[in-house]
């Protein structure tokens, strides 16, 4: 087996340019293994994210329809959000997000894996879960800037949405890949 070369950089300094609840921007000065100085290297700091592929007790996939201002479009997305400091675990965070955004609680929540939205600039992970046995237990409890319409889709409708580009959030498409594979609905 070939020994892999260490390609990591050394951070010489960091300067915070902007800090807010959901987004922080810093400028790093870095040194490569061969001594080159990289300045500035911008890093976007975000909280850890959790995303759920959630199914009702009768097997319908739960989606959220909401407006996304950056692209100026209304999209279909999966439930999820940021891990809060009060969340004891990732499981607790995804369960909290599910009930807040959809009003559903779930019999089982299973960890599927994680991905990075963009490891060249973002410092956080997005963790995926499969939540099954969902029952509507309460009304939504949304943040001040959220207006979410809950939509239910069958597996066939979900597959058609994926084929037609009806789901545009790349991390959500990735979460669906993990979940559909785990559920035996996707063979590759």
N, C-alpha and C positions, 0 to 999 in steps of 0.2 A: 504494500500500500504506500502511496506517495504522501509524504508529509505536506500538509497544506501550509502555505505561506501566510504569516500573520500580516493582514492588510489594515489593521486598526490604526487610527490616528490618535495623537495625544492632544488633549485640549489644553492650550496654554492660558487662555483667558475667556471669560464670558461677560457680556454686557446685556442687561435687559433693556429692550427698547420700548416694550409695551406689555402691560400686565392687566388682565381682566379675568373674570370668573371662568369663562369658557375658552379663553385663548390668551396665550402669552407668546411673545416674540423675543428671541434673544439672538445676539450676534456673537459667534464664537471665532476665536483665532485658533487654528489647529496646525499641527505639524505632522506631515506624513512620515512613514517609516524611513524614507530616503532623505528627509530633512527639508522638504518643500514646505513653505508656510502658506496656508490657505486662510485668507482674510478678506472680507468677512464670509463666514458660513452661517446662513440663517437657519434657525431651528424654530419650528412651531411647536409649542408645548400645549397639549390638550389633556384633559382628564382621560382616564381609562373609559372605554365604551363597552356596553353590553348590548347584544342584539339577539332577539328571540324569533325563531320560526315557531309559531304558536298555533296549536290546533284545538278546536272545540271538542267537547266530549263526543260529538257525532262526526268528527273527522274533517271539519272545514278549516281551511287556513285563514288565520286572522291577519288582515292587512289594515294599514292606516292610510287614508287619503288626506294629503295636506299640501298646502302651498309652500314652495321653497323659493324664497326671495332671490337668492344668489343667481339661480338660473331663470327665475321668473316663470316657473311652471308648477302645476299641481301634479303631484306624483303619488304612486302607490308604494308604500314602504312597509317594512316590518317594525313591530314595536321594539323600542329600546331607547337607550340614552346614556348619560354619563353616570359613572359610579360616584356616589356622594360620600363624603367623609363619615356619615352616619351609617353607611352600609357595612355590616360586619364581614360580608363575603361577596364574591361575584354573584353567587346564587341569590343572595338576599337582594342585591341590586337589580337583577333582572326580574325577580318576582315583584319588586316595588314598581319598577317601570311598567310591567305588564298590567298591574291593577290600576295604576294611575292613568295610563293612556287608554286602556280598553275596558276596564271594569271587570275583567276576567281574572279568576284565580285558577291555578293548575294543579292537577293531581301529581304530576311528575315533571321535573325539570332536569334535563340531562346536558352536561357540558359536551360541546362538539369540537372545539378548537379555537384558534385565534389567528388573526391576520393583522397586517399593518396597512393602513390606507395609502401611505407613501413613506417608506423608510428613509428616503433621501432627505425629507424635510420634517416629518412628524415624529414625535418622540413617544407616541402612545400605541397601545394595542386595542383592537376590537375583539371581544370574546363572544363566541357564538353558542347558543343554547337551543335545544329542542324542548319545547313545553307542550305537554299533551294532557288531555282530559280537562280542557278548559270549560268552566262554567261562569256565566255572567252573574256576578255577585253584588255589584254596585254600579253606580254611574261613574263616569270618568272624573278624575280629579286632575285637571290640566294646569300647566304653568300659564302665567299671564300672556305669553306670546304664542300659545298653542291653540289651534283650532283643528281638531282631528275628527274625521269621519271614519268610523270602524266599518270595514267591509269584510264579508266572508266569501271565500272562493273554494270550490272543489279542487281536487288534485288535477283534473283535466283542465279546468279553467286556469290554474296556476301555470301548468305547462304551456298553455297557449299564450299567456302573458309573457313568459320567458322567451318563447319563440318570436313574438311580435315586438319585443323591445318595450313592453309595457311596464317593466321594472327597471329604472335607470340608475338606482343607487348601487354602485359596484360592490360595496361590502355586503349589501343585502343579497345581491345575486350570489356572492360567494357563500354566504350563510345558507342560502337555499340549496346550493350544490352539496354542502356538507350534510344538511338535513335530509334531502331527497335520497342521497346515497345511503345514509344510515337507515332510512325507512325502506330501502329496497325499491324505490320508485325511479331510480336513475341507475342505469348500468353503463359503465364506461370502460 
